[in-house]
């Protein structure tokens, strides 16, 4: 039988443990084992979110460049000027971790600058990622994001 423990007010109490001695510290050990996996999931969510943001930024840059090239200008913008608009908009919006690559822009004028002909702006960008993106790129190859915008000349 256990010895009673006396409190300051004179009443007796018996010490009891809520967990057996053999399970002490098992919760912290399980947490230490699962922590790296939880952090990988968290950083993976952040990287995928940033990749989706960069994709949206590329789509916006392509659309803005196609719009700038298709509206009436005197003289009409050249393909180099349209590509510069796309590059400037993309560089101002992209989130890159460390060494970033420049987006490559291709501008195609199917039938010149005549009214009603199509202007196509294509942007390609290699996503590097912040945390897991660079590791994933090393395993699967580079992640290339593409965006295309087509507008007719006015």
Secondary structure, 3 states (H helix, E strand, C coil): CCCCEECCCCCEECCCCCCCHHHCCHHHHHHHHHHHHHHHHHHHHHHHHHHHHHHHHHHHHHHHHHHHHHCCCCCCCCHHHHHHHHHHHHHHHCCCCCCCCCCEEEEEECCCCCCCCEEEEEEEEEECCCCHHHHHHHHHCCEEEEEEEEEECC
